[in-house]
Amino acid sequence: MFAHAQAKNKKDARWIILGIPQELGSLSKVKNYSEGPEIIRDASYRIFDTIFGDINPEFIYDCGDIELEDIKSLEESYSIIKQEIRNIYDLNKKYIFLGGDHSITYPIIKVLNDFHDEFYLLYFDAHPDCHPDPYINYQSFVYYLIKEKILNPENVVMVGISNLSFEEKKILDKYKITYYTPYDIWDRIEDISSEISDILDNKKVYLSIDIDVFDCGCGHWLEPFGIRPYHYFKIIRNLKVDLIGFDLVELYPNEFCENLAAKLIVENISIFDKQN
């Protein structure tokens, strides 16, 4: 269990953690995405107090992992993920999903769409995941969420995009999706933080974090130019939003990266608890 999750049951919790050890959505030859939830939980025991605010472990509950080990098809895995999230979903809670490859965000967003009339997606990733592949996977699922009219492209803000295909660039331009490159972030973090805050002001927001957005070498797909945790927190701390929850995906395991993942989670809790 996550070290800071000490609520006795879901009813008493404000934050619900759920592991989604999915890797079927990955096109990578490296297949250890499914180890992410366990690795992050292990690292949480090396993370102590927070720097951005207080957290109360008695309001955090860890549901464990969705059982996906014997599932062989993406379609079946998405169906199971959606059902498991629906089974625990409560509008009065906030959710933390531990991945897994980034395609887990596809079924998560589809469930959120059933419960919320409108929400925004704040997307930290080196890649926009809008590639028009013939099926849904970790590099195409945002395209499909837009194509299926689950996501309104005007409600998507992408941060840290450093590597996108020619087709993805056309899609971002076609749908007028707001996105910022690492150069934008490094060059004018104050302005961009304010811009994103204005866009999301008092909106319902779901946050998705692919750890390859950082220039620390923690993602499965290593990009040479990313943002720093400082930039991430500069943006997050400036927000005044109604957070639905967030996911953290595609961790490449080593002690530094594992610690970063766990740290992001506990600091997110401290930041968004303070905002409410």
C-alpha atoms as an extended CHARMM CRD file, in Angstrom:
* protein
*
       276  EXT
         1         1  MET       CA              0.0000000000        0.0000000000        0.0000000000  PROA      1               0.0000000000
         2         2  PHE       CA              1.0090000000        3.6160000000       -0.5250000000  PROA      2               0.0000000000
         3         3  ALA       CA              2.8720000000        4.7630000000        2.5950000000  PROA      3               0.0000000000
         4         4  HSD       CA              0.7260000000        7.8480000000        3.1710000000  PROA      4               0.0000000000
         5         5  ALA       CA             -2.6060000000        6.0330000000        2.6890000000  PROA      5               0.0000000000
         6         6  GLN       CA             -3.9080000000        5.4070000000        6.1990000000  PROA      6               0.0000000000
         7         7  ALA       CA             -7.6660000000        5.8140000000        5.8090000000  PROA      7               0.0000000000
         8         8  LYS       CA             -9.4920000000        2.7710000000        7.1700000000  PROA      8               0.0000000000
         9         9  ASN       CA            -12.0050000000        2.6860000000        4.3070000000  PROA      9               0.0000000000
        10        10  LYS       CA            -13.0620000000        4.5000000000        1.1400000000  PROA      10              0.0000000000
        11        11  LYS       CA            -15.9700000000        6.1970000000        2.8780000000  PROA      11              0.0000000000
        12        12  ASP       CA            -13.7070000000        8.1690000000        5.2090000000  PROA      12              0.0000000000
        13        13  ALA       CA            -11.2000000000        9.1370000000        2.4960000000  PROA      13              0.0000000000
        14        14  ARG       CA            -10.9190000000       12.2640000000        0.3720000000  PROA      14              0.0000000000
        15        15  TRP       CA             -8.2860000000       10.7190000000       -1.9100000000  PROA      15              0.0000000000
        16        16  ILE       CA             -8.5580000000        7.2750000000       -3.5020000000  PROA      16              0.0000000000
        17        17  ILE       CA             -5.4960000000        5.5690000000       -5.0130000000  PROA      17              0.0000000000
        18        18  LEU       CA             -5.9320000000        2.8550000000       -7.6470000000  PROA      18              0.0000000000
        19        19  GLY       CA             -3.1490000000        1.0300000000       -9.4620000000  PROA      19              0.0000000000
        20        20  ILE       CA             -3.6390000000        0.1850000000      -13.1420000000  PROA      20              0.0000000000
        21        21  PRO       CA             -0.7500000000       -2.1310000000      -14.1330000000  PROA      21              0.0000000000
        22        22  GLN       CA             -1.4580000000       -1.9620000000      -17.8600000000  PROA      22              0.0000000000
        23        23  GLU       CA              1.1510000000       -2.3390000000      -20.5950000000  PROA      23              0.0000000000
        24        24  LEU       CA             -0.8880000000       -3.7090000000      -23.5000000000  PROA      24              0.0000000000
        25        25  GLY       CA             -1.2620000000       -0.1810000000      -24.8690000000  PROA      25              0.0000000000
        26        26  SER       CA              2.4890000000        0.2110000000      -25.3000000000  PROA      26              0.0000000000
        27        27  LEU       CA              4.2720000000       -0.1380000000      -28.6300000000  PROA      27              0.0000000000
        28        28  SER       CA              7.6370000000       -0.1980000000      -26.8610000000  PROA      28              0.0000000000
        29        29  LYS       CA              9.8300000000       -3.2850000000      -26.7590000000  PROA      29              0.0000000000
        30        30  VAL       CA             10.4980000000       -2.5080000000      -23.1020000000  PROA      30              0.0000000000
        31        31  LYS       CA              7.6290000000       -4.1150000000      -21.2030000000  PROA      31              0.0000000000
        32        32  ASN       CA              7.7380000000       -3.2330000000      -17.5410000000  PROA      32              0.0000000000
        33        33  TYR       CA              5.0450000000       -0.5610000000      -17.4130000000  PROA      33              0.0000000000
        34        34  SER       CA              2.9240000000       -2.9240000000      -15.3370000000  PROA      34              0.0000000000
        35        35  GLU       CA              5.4690000000       -2.7080000000      -12.5210000000  PROA      35              0.0000000000
        36        36  GLY       CA              4.7570000000        1.0220000000      -12.0720000000  PROA      36              0.0000000000
        37        37  PRO       CA              2.1180000000        0.9100000000       -9.3180000000  PROA      37              0.0000000000
        38        38  GLU       CA              4.1620000000       -1.4080000000       -7.1060000000  PROA      38              0.0000000000
        39        39  ILE       CA              7.3850000000        0.5480000000       -7.6840000000  PROA      39              0.0000000000
        40        40  ILE       CA              5.7080000000        3.8700000000       -6.8550000000  PROA      40              0.0000000000
        41        41  ARG       CA              4.2230000000        2.4410000000       -3.6740000000  PROA      41              0.0000000000
        42        42  ASP       CA              7.6250000000        1.1030000000       -2.6090000000  PROA      42              0.0000000000
        43        43  ALA       CA              9.1820000000        4.5310000000       -3.2250000000  PROA      43              0.0000000000
        44        44  SER       CA              6.4860000000        6.2470000000       -1.1670000000  PROA      44              0.0000000000
        45        45  TYR       CA              8.1450000000        4.8670000000        1.9760000000  PROA      45              0.0000000000
        46        46  ARG       CA             11.1900000000        6.9940000000        1.1280000000  PROA      46              0.0000000000
        47        47  ILE       CA              9.0970000000       10.1920000000        0.8900000000  PROA      47              0.0000000000
        48        48  PHE       CA              8.2420000000       11.9060000000        4.1510000000  PROA      48              0.0000000000
        49        49  ASP       CA              6.7390000000       15.3430000000        4.7650000000  PROA      49              0.0000000000
        50        50  THR       CA              5.6110000000       17.7080000000        1.9930000000  PROA      50              0.0000000000
        51        51  ILE       CA              6.9730000000       21.1560000000        1.1440000000  PROA      51              0.0000000000
        52        52  PHE       CA              3.8890000000       22.8000000000       -0.3760000000  PROA      52              0.0000000000
        53        53  GLY       CA              1.3360000000       22.1260000000        2.3390000000  PROA      53              0.0000000000
        54        54  ASP       CA              0.1020000000       19.5580000000        4.8020000000  PROA      54              0.0000000000
        55        55  ILE       CA             -1.4610000000       16.1900000000        4.0650000000  PROA      55              0.0000000000
        56        56  ASN       CA             -3.5430000000       14.0380000000        6.3610000000  PROA      56              0.0000000000
        57        57  PRO       CA             -2.8360000000       10.3430000000        5.7140000000  PROA      57              0.0000000000
        58        58  GLU       CA             -6.1470000000        9.4550000000        7.3870000000  PROA      58              0.0000000000
        59        59  PHE       CA             -7.9340000000       10.9020000000        4.3490000000  PROA      59              0.0000000000
        60        60  ILE       CA             -6.0080000000        8.8280000000        1.7720000000  PROA      60              0.0000000000
        61        61  TYR       CA             -7.1240000000        5.3000000000        0.8680000000  PROA      61              0.0000000000
        62        62  ASP       CA             -5.3070000000        2.8110000000       -1.3620000000  PROA      62              0.0000000000
        63        63  CYS       CA             -7.6020000000        0.3910000000       -3.1930000000  PROA      63              0.0000000000
        64        64  GLY       CA             -4.7180000000       -1.7090000000       -4.5070000000  PROA      64              0.0000000000
        65        65  ASP       CA             -4.4540000000       -2.7090000000       -8.1690000000  PROA      65              0.0000000000
        66        66  ILE       CA             -6.9080000000       -3.7050000000      -10.8510000000  PROA      66              0.0000000000
        67        67  GLU       CA             -6.2440000000       -7.3370000000      -11.7800000000  PROA      67              0.0000000000
        68        68  LEU       CA             -5.0450000000       -7.3130000000      -15.4010000000  PROA      68              0.0000000000
        69        69  GLU       CA             -2.2900000000       -9.9370000000      -15.4020000000  PROA      69              0.0000000000
        70        70  ASP       CA             -4.1260000000      -12.5200000000      -17.5220000000  PROA      70              0.0000000000
        71        71  ILE       CA             -5.7820000000      -10.0680000000      -19.9120000000  PROA      71              0.0000000000
        72        72  LYS       CA             -4.4670000000      -10.3460000000      -23.4750000000  PROA      72              0.0000000000
        73        73  SER       CA             -6.5150000000       -7.8230000000      -25.4480000000  PROA      73              0.0000000000
        74        74  LEU       CA             -6.6110000000       -4.0420000000      -25.1920000000  PROA      74              0.0000000000
        75        75  GLU       CA            -10.3600000000       -3.9120000000      -25.6640000000  PROA      75              0.0000000000
        76        76  GLU       CA            -10.9110000000       -6.2720000000      -22.7370000000  PROA      76              0.0000000000
        77        77  SER       CA             -8.4500000000       -4.3850000000      -20.5390000000  PROA      77              0.0000000000
        78        78  TYR       CA            -10.1760000000       -1.0500000000      -21.2160000000  PROA      78              0.0000000000
        79        79  SER       CA            -13.5390000000       -2.6260000000      -20.4000000000  PROA      79              0.0000000000
        80        80  ILE       CA            -12.2530000000       -3.9790000000      -17.0780000000  PROA      80              0.0000000000
        81        81  ILE       CA            -10.5660000000       -0.6870000000      -16.1690000000  PROA      81              0.0000000000
        82        82  LYS       CA            -13.7580000000        1.2660000000      -16.8500000000  PROA      82              0.0000000000
        83        83  GLN       CA            -15.8920000000       -1.0980000000      -14.7890000000  PROA      83              0.0000000000
        84        84  GLU       CA            -13.4790000000       -1.1070000000      -11.8450000000  PROA      84              0.0000000000
        85        85  ILE       CA            -13.3590000000        2.7000000000      -11.7870000000  PROA      85              0.0000000000
        86        86  ARG       CA            -17.1540000000        2.9500000000      -11.9970000000  PROA      86              0.0000000000
        87        87  ASN       CA            -17.4160000000        0.5490000000       -9.0600000000  PROA      87              0.0000000000
        88        88  ILE       CA            -15.4820000000        2.9070000000       -6.7750000000  PROA      88              0.0000000000
        89        89  TYR       CA            -16.3230000000        6.2980000000       -8.2870000000  PROA      89              0.0000000000
        90        90  ASP       CA            -17.7670000000        8.9440000000       -5.9870000000  PROA      90              0.0000000000
        91        91  LEU       CA            -18.1360000000       12.5900000000       -7.0110000000  PROA      91              0.0000000000
        92        92  ASN       CA            -17.0560000000       13.6660000000       -3.5290000000  PROA      92              0.0000000000
        93        93  LYS       CA            -13.6340000000       11.9800000000       -3.8020000000  PROA      93              0.0000000000
        94        94  LYS       CA            -10.4560000000       12.7540000000       -5.7140000000  PROA      94              0.0000000000
        95        95  TYR       CA             -8.6520000000        9.9780000000       -7.5440000000  PROA      95              0.0000000000
        96        96  ILE       CA             -5.0250000000        9.0270000000       -8.1060000000  PROA      96              0.0000000000
        97        97  PHE       CA             -4.3520000000        6.4190000000      -10.7900000000  PROA      97              0.0000000000
        98        98  LEU       CA             -0.9450000000        4.7500000000      -10.9150000000  PROA      98              0.0000000000
        99        99  GLY       CA              0.1200000000        3.4450000000      -14.3450000000  PROA      99              0.0000000000
       100       100  GLY       CA              0.9010000000        1.5990000000      -16.4020000000  PROA      100             0.0000000000
       101       101  ASP       CA              1.3080000000        2.8810000000      -19.9450000000  PROA      101             0.0000000000
       102       102  HSD       CA             -0.3770000000        6.1330000000      -20.8720000000  PROA      102             0.0000000000
       103       103  SER       CA             -3.2720000000        4.4600000000      -22.6460000000  PROA      103             0.0000000000
       104       104  ILE       CA             -4.8660000000        3.9320000000      -19.2030000000  PROA      104             0.0000000000
       105       105  THR       CA             -6.0060000000        7.5450000000      -19.4640000000  PROA      105             0.0000000000
       106       106  TYR       CA             -8.3590000000        6.5270000000      -22.2930000000  PROA      106             0.0000000000
       107       107  PRO       CA            -10.7560000000        4.4360000000      -20.1540000000  PROA      107             0.0000000000
       108       108  ILE       CA            -10.3450000000        6.8440000000      -17.2230000000  PROA      108             0.0000000000
       109       109  ILE       CA            -11.5080000000        9.8110000000      -19.3070000000  PROA      109             0.0000000000
       110       110  LYS       CA            -14.4170000000        7.7860000000      -20.7030000000  PROA      110             0.0000000000
       111       111  VAL       CA            -15.6410000000        7.0660000000      -17.1730000000  PROA      111             0.0000000000
       112       112  LEU       CA            -15.2090000000       10.6930000000      -16.0940000000  PROA      112             0.0000000000
       113       113  ASN       CA            -17.2940000000       11.7320000000      -19.0810000000  PROA      113             0.0000000000
       114       114  ASP       CA            -20.1770000000        9.6680000000      -17.6730000000  PROA      114             0.0000000000
       115       115  PHE       CA            -20.0690000000       11.5370000000      -14.3570000000  PROA      115             0.0000000000
       116       116  HSD       CA            -19.1760000000       15.1060000000      -15.3560000000  PROA      116             0.0000000000
       117       117  ASP       CA            -20.9100000000       17.3780000000      -17.8610000000  PROA      117             0.0000000000
       118       118  GLU       CA            -17.6730000000       19.1630000000      -18.7160000000  PROA      118             0.0000000000
       119       119  PHE       CA            -14.0740000000       19.0870000000      -17.5570000000  PROA      119             0.0000000000
       120       120  TYR       CA            -10.6390000000       20.1250000000      -18.7880000000  PROA      120             0.0000000000
       121       121  LEU       CA             -7.6020000000       17.9270000000      -19.3660000000  PROA      121             0.0000000000
       122       122  LEU       CA             -4.2400000000       19.3130000000      -18.2380000000  PROA      122             0.0000000000
       123       123  TYR       CA             -1.7050000000       17.0880000000      -19.9470000000  PROA      123             0.0000000000
       124       124  PHE       CA              1.9840000000       16.9420000000      -19.0260000000  PROA      124             0.0000000000
       125       125  ASP       CA              3.8070000000       14.8380000000      -21.6150000000  PROA      125             0.0000000000
       126       126  ALA       CA              6.7110000000       14.9870000000      -24.0450000000  PROA      126             0.0000000000
       127       127  HSD       CA              4.2810000000       13.6920000000      -26.6990000000  PROA      127             0.0000000000
       128       128  PRO       CA              0.7190000000       14.7470000000      -27.5570000000  PROA      128             0.0000000000
       129       129  ASP       CA             -0.4570000000       11.1360000000      -28.0830000000  PROA      129             0.0000000000
       130       130  CYS       CA             -2.6170000000       12.2710000000      -30.9870000000  PROA      130             0.0000000000
       131       131  HSD       CA             -1.1170000000       10.0300000000      -33.6700000000  PROA      131             0.0000000000
       132       132  PRO       CA             -3.9180000000        8.7310000000      -35.9340000000  PROA      132             0.0000000000
       133       133  ASP       CA             -3.0610000000        5.0470000000      -35.5820000000  PROA      133             0.0000000000
       134       134  PRO       CA             -5.6240000000        2.4710000000      -36.7220000000  PROA      134             0.0000000000
       135       135  TYR       CA             -6.3130000000        1.4510000000      -33.1100000000  PROA      135             0.0000000000
       136       136  ILE       CA             -6.1660000000        2.9400000000      -29.6240000000  PROA      136             0.0000000000
       137       137  ASN       CA             -2.7910000000        2.7630000000      -27.9060000000  PROA      137             0.0000000000
       138       138  TYR       CA             -0.4600000000        4.9150000000      -25.8290000000  PROA      138             0.0000000000
       139       139  GLN       CA              0.4150000000        7.2420000000      -28.7130000000  PROA      139             0.0000000000
       140       140  SER       CA             -3.0590000000        7.5840000000      -30.2430000000  PROA      140             0.0000000000
       141       141  PHE       CA             -5.6400000000        7.6250000000      -27.4510000000  PROA      141             0.0000000000
       142       142  VAL       CA             -6.0180000000       11.4290000000      -27.2000000000  PROA      142             0.0000000000
       143       143  TYR       CA             -6.8000000000       11.4730000000      -30.9320000000  PROA      143             0.0000000000
       144       144  TYR       CA             -9.5140000000        8.8650000000      -30.3660000000  PROA      144             0.0000000000
       145       145  LEU       CA            -10.9880000000       10.6690000000      -27.3610000000  PROA      145             0.0000000000
       146       146  ILE       CA            -11.3780000000       13.7530000000      -29.5500000000  PROA      146             0.0000000000
       147       147  LYS       CA            -12.6240000000       11.7710000000      -32.5460000000  PROA      147             0.0000000000
       148       148  GLU       CA            -15.2300000000       10.0380000000      -30.3670000000  PROA      148             0.0000000000
       149       149  LYS       CA            -16.2950000000       13.4600000000      -28.9830000000  PROA      149             0.0000000000
       150       150  ILE       CA            -15.4280000000       12.4050000000      -25.4480000000  PROA      150             0.0000000000
       151       151  LEU       CA            -12.9210000000       15.2630000000      -25.1740000000  PROA      151             0.0000000000
       152       152  ASN       CA            -13.5800000000       18.7840000000      -26.4060000000  PROA      152             0.0000000000
       153       153  PRO       CA            -10.2360000000       19.8740000000      -27.9400000000  PROA      153             0.0000000000
       154       154  GLU       CA            -10.8490000000       23.3840000000      -26.6120000000  PROA      154             0.0000000000
       155       155  ASN       CA            -10.6970000000       21.8730000000      -23.1130000000  PROA      155             0.0000000000
       156       156  VAL       CA             -7.2330000000       20.3630000000      -23.5400000000  PROA      156             0.0000000000
       157       157  VAL       CA             -4.0170000000       22.0590000000      -22.3920000000  PROA      157             0.0000000000
       158       158  MET       CA             -0.7380000000       20.2560000000      -23.1160000000  PROA      158             0.0000000000
       159       159  VAL       CA              2.5370000000       21.1090000000      -21.3870000000  PROA      159             0.0000000000
       160       160  GLY       CA              6.0620000000       20.0130000000      -22.2920000000  PROA      160             0.0000000000
       161       161  ILE       CA              5.4420000000       18.7400000000      -25.8260000000  PROA      161             0.0000000000
       162       162  SER       CA              8.9100000000       18.1590000000      -27.2800000000  PROA      162             0.0000000000
       163       163  ASN       CA              8.4740000000       15.4090000000      -29.8710000000  PROA      163             0.0000000000
       164       164  LEU       CA              5.4570000000       15.1480000000      -32.1320000000  PROA      164             0.0000000000
       165       165  SER       CA              4.9190000000       13.5560000000      -35.5090000000  PROA      165             0.0000000000
       166       166  PHE       CA              4.0010000000       15.5560000000      -38.6140000000  PROA      166             0.0000000000
       167       167  GLU       CA              0.5060000000       14.0580000000      -38.4250000000  PROA      167             0.0000000000
       168       168  GLU       CA              0.1650000000       15.0730000000      -34.7740000000  PROA      168             0.0000000000
       169       169  LYS       CA              1.2050000000       18.6310000000      -35.5440000000  PROA      169             0.0000000000
       170       170  LYS       CA             -1.5680000000       18.8130000000      -38.1460000000  PROA      170             0.0000000000
       171       171  ILE       CA             -4.0940000000       17.4440000000      -35.6470000000  PROA      171             0.0000000000
       172       172  LEU       CA             -3.0740000000       19.9150000000      -32.9430000000  PROA      172             0.0000000000
       173       173  ASP       CA             -3.3840000000       22.7530000000      -35.4340000000  PROA      173             0.0000000000
       174       174  LYS       CA             -6.6720000000       21.4630000000      -36.8580000000  PROA      174             0.0000000000
       175       175  TYR       CA             -8.3400000000       21.2700000000      -33.4590000000  PROA      175             0.0000000000
       176       176  LYS       CA             -6.5610000000       24.3600000000      -32.1160000000  PROA      176             0.0000000000
       177       177  ILE       CA             -5.3270000000       22.4910000000      -29.0640000000  PROA      177             0.0000000000
       178       178  THR       CA             -3.3730000000       24.6630000000      -26.6670000000  PROA      178             0.0000000000
       179       179  TYR       CA              0.1220000000       23.3170000000      -26.1210000000  PROA      179             0.0000000000
       180       180  TYR       CA              3.4800000000       24.5220000000      -24.8280000000  PROA      180             0.0000000000
       181       181  THR       CA              6.9350000000       23.2100000000      -25.6940000000  PROA      181             0.0000000000
       182       182  PRO       CA              9.7470000000       22.8970000000      -23.1470000000  PROA      182             0.0000000000
       183       183  TYR       CA             11.3540000000       25.9510000000      -24.7300000000  PROA      183             0.0000000000
       184       184  ASP       CA              8.1650000000       27.9360000000      -24.0960000000  PROA      184             0.0000000000
       185       185  ILE       CA              8.1720000000       26.7730000000      -20.4840000000  PROA      185             0.0000000000
       186       186  TRP       CA             11.8450000000       27.5330000000      -19.8170000000  PROA      186             0.0000000000
       187       187  ASP       CA             11.6360000000       30.8760000000      -21.6370000000  PROA      187             0.0000000000
       188       188  ARG       CA              8.5300000000       32.3180000000      -19.9680000000  PROA      188             0.0000000000
       189       189  ILE       CA              7.3110000000       30.1390000000      -17.1300000000  PROA      189             0.0000000000
       190       190  GLU       CA              5.7190000000       33.0610000000      -15.2630000000  PROA      190             0.0000000000
       191       191  ASP       CA              3.5730000000       34.0790000000      -18.2410000000  PROA      191             0.0000000000
       192       192  ILE       CA              2.5970000000       30.5280000000      -19.1460000000  PROA      192             0.0000000000
       193       193  SER       CA              1.7030000000       29.6640000000      -15.5740000000  PROA      193             0.0000000000
       194       194  SER       CA             -0.6440000000       32.6600000000      -15.5540000000  PROA      194             0.0000000000
       195       195  GLU       CA             -2.0730000000       31.7600000000      -18.9650000000  PROA      195             0.0000000000
       196       196  ILE       CA             -2.8810000000       28.2020000000      -17.9050000000  PROA      196             0.0000000000
       197       197  SER       CA             -4.3590000000       29.4430000000      -14.6370000000  PROA      197             0.0000000000
       198       198  ASP       CA             -6.6330000000       31.7990000000      -16.5610000000  PROA      198             0.0000000000
       199       199  ILE       CA             -7.7550000000       29.0480000000      -18.9540000000  PROA      199             0.0000000000
       200       200  LEU       CA             -8.5680000000       26.6310000000      -16.1270000000  PROA      200             0.0000000000
       201       201  ASP       CA             -9.8350000000       29.1480000000      -13.5700000000  PROA      201             0.0000000000
       202       202  ASN       CA            -12.5670000000       27.5270000000      -11.4330000000  PROA      202             0.0000000000
       203       203  LYS       CA            -12.9730000000       24.6980000000      -13.9280000000  PROA      203             0.0000000000
       204       204  LYS       CA            -13.1840000000       20.9890000000      -13.2440000000  PROA      204             0.0000000000
       205       205  VAL       CA             -9.8110000000       19.5590000000      -14.2290000000  PROA      205             0.0000000000
       206       206  TYR       CA             -8.3070000000       16.1250000000      -14.7250000000  PROA      206             0.0000000000
       207       207  LEU       CA             -4.5100000000       16.0530000000      -14.6450000000  PROA      207             0.0000000000
       208       208  SER       CA             -2.4180000000       13.4970000000      -16.5350000000  PROA      208             0.0000000000
       209       209  ILE       CA              1.3380000000       13.1890000000      -16.0220000000  PROA      209             0.0000000000
       210       210  ASP       CA              3.6270000000       11.1530000000      -18.2500000000  PROA      210             0.0000000000
       211       211  ILE       CA              6.8970000000       11.2270000000      -16.3750000000  PROA      211             0.0000000000
       212       212  ASP       CA              8.8210000000       11.5190000000      -19.6640000000  PROA      212             0.0000000000
       213       213  VAL       CA              7.8300000000       15.2000000000      -19.6750000000  PROA      213             0.0000000000
       214       214  PHE       CA             10.7420000000       15.8310000000      -17.3020000000  PROA      214             0.0000000000
       215       215  ASP       CA             14.3280000000       16.1290000000      -18.4880000000  PROA      215             0.0000000000
       216       216  CYS       CA             15.4730000000       13.6730000000      -15.8030000000  PROA      216             0.0000000000
       217       217  GLY       CA             15.4720000000       10.5490000000      -18.0020000000  PROA      217             0.0000000000
       218       218  CYS       CA             12.6160000000        8.8980000000      -16.1010000000  PROA      218             0.0000000000
       219       219  GLY       CA             10.3390000000        7.9190000000      -18.9720000000  PROA      219             0.0000000000
       220       220  HSD       CA             10.4030000000        4.8520000000      -21.1590000000  PROA      220             0.0000000000
       221       221  TRP       CA             10.8310000000        7.0570000000      -24.2250000000  PROA      221             0.0000000000
       222       222  LEU       CA             13.7680000000        9.3120000000      -23.3870000000  PROA      222             0.0000000000
       223       223  GLU       CA             13.6050000000       12.8060000000      -24.8350000000  PROA      223             0.0000000000
       224       224  PRO       CA             16.6180000000       15.1530000000      -24.7660000000  PROA      224             0.0000000000
       225       225  PHE       CA             14.6670000000       18.3180000000      -23.9460000000  PROA      225             0.0000000000
       226       226  GLY       CA             12.0490000000       18.5140000000      -21.2040000000  PROA      226             0.0000000000
       227       227  ILE       CA             10.8200000000       20.5410000000      -18.2820000000  PROA      227             0.0000000000
       228       228  ARG       CA             11.9240000000       20.3490000000      -14.6610000000  PROA      228             0.0000000000
       229       229  PRO       CA              9.8290000000       19.5150000000      -11.5910000000  PROA      229             0.0000000000
       230       230  TYR       CA             10.2200000000       23.2010000000      -10.6830000000  PROA      230             0.0000000000
       231       231  HSD       CA              8.2560000000       24.1870000000      -13.8060000000  PROA      231             0.0000000000
       232       232  TYR       CA              5.5790000000       21.5990000000      -13.0610000000  PROA      232             0.0000000000
       233       233  PHE       CA              5.0120000000       22.8730000000       -9.5380000000  PROA      233             0.0000000000
       234       234  LYS       CA              5.1680000000       26.4930000000      -10.6670000000  PROA      234             0.0000000000
       235       235  ILE       CA              2.1650000000       25.7780000000      -12.9100000000  PROA      235             0.0000000000
       236       236  ILE       CA              0.2750000000       23.5270000000      -10.5030000000  PROA      236             0.0000000000
       237       237  ARG       CA              0.5850000000       25.8160000000       -7.4890000000  PROA      237             0.0000000000
       238       238  ASN       CA             -0.8650000000       28.7120000000       -9.4780000000  PROA      238             0.0000000000
       239       239  LEU       CA             -4.1080000000       26.8720000000      -10.2770000000  PROA      239             0.0000000000
       240       240  LYS       CA             -7.4970000000       27.5300000000       -8.7330000000  PROA      240             0.0000000000
       241       241  VAL       CA             -9.4740000000       24.5760000000       -9.9960000000  PROA      241             0.0000000000
       242       242  ASP       CA            -11.8270000000       21.8040000000       -8.9520000000  PROA      242             0.0000000000
       243       243  LEU       CA             -9.4920000000       18.8420000000       -9.3750000000  PROA      243             0.0000000000
       244       244  ILE       CA            -11.1950000000       15.5650000000      -10.2760000000  PROA      244             0.0000000000
       245       245  GLY       CA             -7.9960000000       13.5680000000       -9.9420000000  PROA      245             0.0000000000
       246       246  PHE       CA             -4.8050000000       12.6840000000      -11.7550000000  PROA      246             0.0000000000
       247       247  ASP       CA             -2.7790000000        9.8390000000      -13.1660000000  PROA      247             0.0000000000
       248       248  LEU       CA              0.9650000000        9.2760000000      -13.2610000000  PROA      248             0.0000000000
       249       249  VAL       CA              2.2670000000        6.9310000000      -15.9530000000  PROA      249             0.0000000000
       250       250  GLU       CA              5.2120000000        5.3960000000      -17.8220000000  PROA      250             0.0000000000
       251       251  LEU       CA              7.7770000000        5.3760000000      -15.0560000000  PROA      251             0.0000000000
       252       252  TYR       CA             11.1790000000        3.9610000000      -15.9640000000  PROA      252             0.0000000000
       253       253  PRO       CA             12.4200000000        2.4480000000      -12.7070000000  PROA      253             0.0000000000
       254       254  ASN       CA             15.4900000000        3.6220000000      -10.8570000000  PROA      254             0.0000000000
       255       255  GLU       CA             15.6530000000        5.0880000000       -7.3960000000  PROA      255             0.0000000000
       256       256  PHE       CA             15.6950000000        8.7370000000       -8.4620000000  PROA      256             0.0000000000
       257       257  CYS       CA             12.7500000000        8.3570000000      -10.8400000000  PROA      257             0.0000000000
       258       258  GLU       CA             10.7490000000        6.2600000000       -8.3930000000  PROA      258             0.0000000000
       259       259  ASN       CA             11.2840000000        8.9150000000       -5.7090000000  PROA      259             0.0000000000
       260       260  LEU       CA             10.2490000000       11.6440000000       -8.1480000000  PROA      260             0.0000000000
       261       261  ALA       CA              7.0100000000        9.8100000000       -8.9620000000  PROA      261             0.0000000000
       262       262  ALA       CA              6.1090000000        9.3260000000       -5.3010000000  PROA      262             0.0000000000
       263       263  LYS       CA              7.0720000000       12.9180000000       -4.5070000000  PROA      263             0.0000000000
       264       264  LEU       CA              4.8380000000       14.2570000000       -7.2750000000  PROA      264             0.0000000000
       265       265  ILE       CA              1.9070000000       12.3480000000       -5.8140000000  PROA      265             0.0000000000
       266       266  VAL       CA              2.2480000000       13.5220000000       -2.2070000000  PROA      266             0.0000000000
       267       267  GLU       CA              2.9460000000       17.1220000000       -3.2280000000  PROA      267             0.0000000000
       268       268  ASN       CA             -0.0890000000       17.1010000000       -5.5480000000  PROA      268             0.0000000000
       269       269  ILE       CA             -2.2200000000       16.0110000000       -2.6230000000  PROA      269             0.0000000000
       270       270  SER       CA             -0.8070000000       18.7860000000       -0.4410000000  PROA      270             0.0000000000
       271       271  ILE       CA             -1.3180000000       21.4380000000       -3.1230000000  PROA      271             0.0000000000
       272       272  PHE       CA             -4.8770000000       20.5220000000       -4.0610000000  PROA      272             0.0000000000
       273       273  ASP       CA             -5.9380000000       19.9170000000       -0.4620000000  PROA      273             0.0000000000
       274       274  LYS       CA             -4.8220000000       23.4640000000        0.3190000000  PROA      274             0.0000000000
       275       275  GLN       CA             -6.8660000000       24.8430000000       -2.5880000000  PROA      275             0.0000000000
       276       276  ASN       CA            -10.0980000000       23.3390000000       -1.2710000000  PROA      276             0.0000000000
